[in-house]
């Protein structure tokens, strides 16, 4: 679905060249601005549908086979690690404890995936123009350029900025601070589990469903990290991410 979405957008934006004039009889009665808004609405709906299909969990229930439970279905059920970075510490005989082990690596992947999902959603929600939603909290600084927004916010709202940093520091400390050394696989905490579940949603799921959603979260996080990397690439090298030009 993801590779097809740019083609779908192009088709929608040029639909009036291929659809019969009878289908557009209603649009001919509208003014030019109304037609543009209709096209934009169609394009937005198509983009949201394609993005939702790419990022949303599959509607098919988890299989009981070992392959479907790995989280690496795209690479034949095996972790794609041609350089052996995941097991680098196991081969570090000369300098022990120089590289992290699996607990630290998994914690880092999950954490960065969550940050990327929040970051991508924030950029999309606050961007003005194109496919952005243009949302804004009243009373806070207005800066449509996401590359400058943090600096503007920190300069104009230092108290709020400090409070956010404090919250991040507390969350970071609670995530690994008192559960043991996950660098050496000596932590008592499950990677990614902050113990924050005030509504008890996890307890309502079977063990199989819990594992299924862990895989879904990892995959969505990986996609979001790629998306954030594409944003930085687009800003640094204009035209390097063609799909961004299509989405404006």
N, C-alpha and C positions, 0 to 999 in steps of 0.2 A: 504493500500500500504506500509506503513512504516514497520510493522512487517514482511512483506514478503520479503523486500529488502535483508536481509542477506541470506535468502535461495536462492534468485535469484543470488546473487553474488557467492555463493558456487557452484550453478549449472553451472554458466558461467566459473568459474575457473577450473571445472572438465568436461567441455563439451566434451573434446576429448575422454572420457571414454564411452560416450553414443551415440555419433553421428557416423554414419557409416564412414568407412575409405574413401569412395568416396567423402564425403563432405569435407574432409581435403586433397584432392589430391593436391590442390594448395599450401597449407601450407607446404607440404612435400618438395616442391621445394625451400622453403626459408630456411635460416639459423636459428639457435636456437634463436638468438636475435630478429629476425623478428617475430617469433612465440610468444615470450614473450610480445613484444610490442603490438601484435594484441590482445592477451588475456587481457592485461591491458586496452587497448582502449575499449574493450567490457565491462569490469567491470566498468570502469569509466562512460561509457554511461548509463549503468544500474543504477548505484548509483545516477547519476544526474537526471535520469528520475524519480526514486523513490522519491528522495528528493524534486524535483520540484512538484511532485504530492501531497506530504504531506504538503508542505509549501505554494504552490500557491493558490490564490483564486479560488473558484469553478467556473466553466464555466456556471453553471446554474444560471439564473437571480434570484434576491431576490424575495421571496414570499411576498405576502401582508398579510399573517397570522401573528398573534401576536407571535406565537412560533418562527418563523424564524427570527424575528426582535429582539429577546432578546440577542443573542450572547451566550446563554447557552443551545443550542440544545442538547448537549451531556448529560446534566443533567436534561432533561425533561422541559427545558424552564425556570427553576428556578436557581438562583445563588446557587452554592454548597458552603455552609458556615456552616458546622455542629457546629462550636464553636461560631457562632454569632459574629465574629470579625468585620464584616462590620458595624454592628450596636452597637458596644461596647460603644461608647460615649453616645448613647441614654439611656443606662442603668447605666451610671456613675453618680448617684445622689450625691454621697459623695464627689467625686473629679471632678467637672465640668471642661471641656476643657482639661482633661488629655489625652484623646484619640482623634485621628483625625476623621473627618466626611467624607462623601462620596466624596466631591470635591478633598480633599487631597489624598485619597486612589486611586481614579481613575487617578489622575495626576501621582501618583507614579507608578502605574501599567503600564501606557502607556509609561512613560519615561524610566523605567527599561526595558520594552520590546524593545524599540527602541535601547537602548544601547546594549542589548543582541544580537539583529539582526546584528548590526554593528560589535560587538565583534566576533561573530561566523563567519561572512563573512571574517573578517580580519585574523583570525586564519587559516581558510581554504585556503584563497588566498595566504598567505605567507609561509605556511608549506612546507617544502622540504621533498619529499618522500611520499610513500603511495598514498593517493588520493589528497594530497595537490597540489596546482598550482605552488608553488615556485616563486611567483612574488616578485619583489624587485625594489625599487626606486633607480636608480643609484646615488651614492654619499652619501647615508645614510648607517649607520652601518648594518652589516649582522649578524643576529642571528636567526637561524632556530627554536630554542626552544622558543615557545610563552610564557612560564612561566618566561623567563629571558629577553625577548625582550624589555620590557618597561624600565627596569633598565639600560640596555646597551644603549638604545636610549637617556635616560635622562643624562647619564654620558658623552656620546660622542657628543650630540647635545643639550646642555643646553638652547641655545637661542630658538631653535624650540620647545623644551619641555615647556619652559616658555610661548611661544606664544599660544601653544595648551591649556595650563591651563587657560590663560587669556580668550581665546575664550569660553571655557567651563563655566567660571565664569560669563561672560557677558550673555551667553545664559541662564544660570540658573537664573540670576537676572531678565532678561527680561521675563522669563516664569511665575514668580509669584511675582516679586518684587513690582509692582505698580498696581496690579489688586485687591487688597483686601486680606483678611485673608481666604484662602481656608481651613485652619485647622478647622475653625468653619463654613464652608459653607457660607462665606460672600464675596467670590470672585466674580468679574464681568466677569471673563474669563472662557470660556469653557475648561474643562480639556483636555490637549493635544493639544490645538489650540494655536500655537505660532504666528499666523497671518502671517506666511511666505508662500506666494503663488505668487511669481513674475510672473508666467505665467497665473494666473487666472484659474487654472484647476478646483478648487472647484466650482467656479461660473458656470461652464459648466455642472455640474451634478445636477440632481434633488435632492430634499430633501431625497427621498427614497434611491437613489444611494449613497448619502453621508453617510447615516446611515449604509448602507450595507458595505461600505469600512472601516468605523470605526470599525465594528465588525471584519472584515478580519484582520485589523492591530492588534487588540487586540489578536486574536487567533494566528497569526504568532509570535507576541511578546511573548506570553506564551510558544509556542513551542521552541522559541529561548532561553528563560530563562532556560527551562529544558535542552536544548542542552548544554548551557554554564555550568550548574551545573554538567552535565555528564563529561565534560572536566576536571573540577576541581577534580571530584571524581576519574576519570581515573588516574590523576597524583598523587593523594594522596594515592589511594588504587589500585595498578596494578591489572588488571583483573576484576575490579568491573563493568566495562561496556563492555560486550563481543562484542557488535557490533563495538566498536572502534578497537578491535583487528582484526576484519574482514576487516575493512576499512584501516587498517595499519595507 
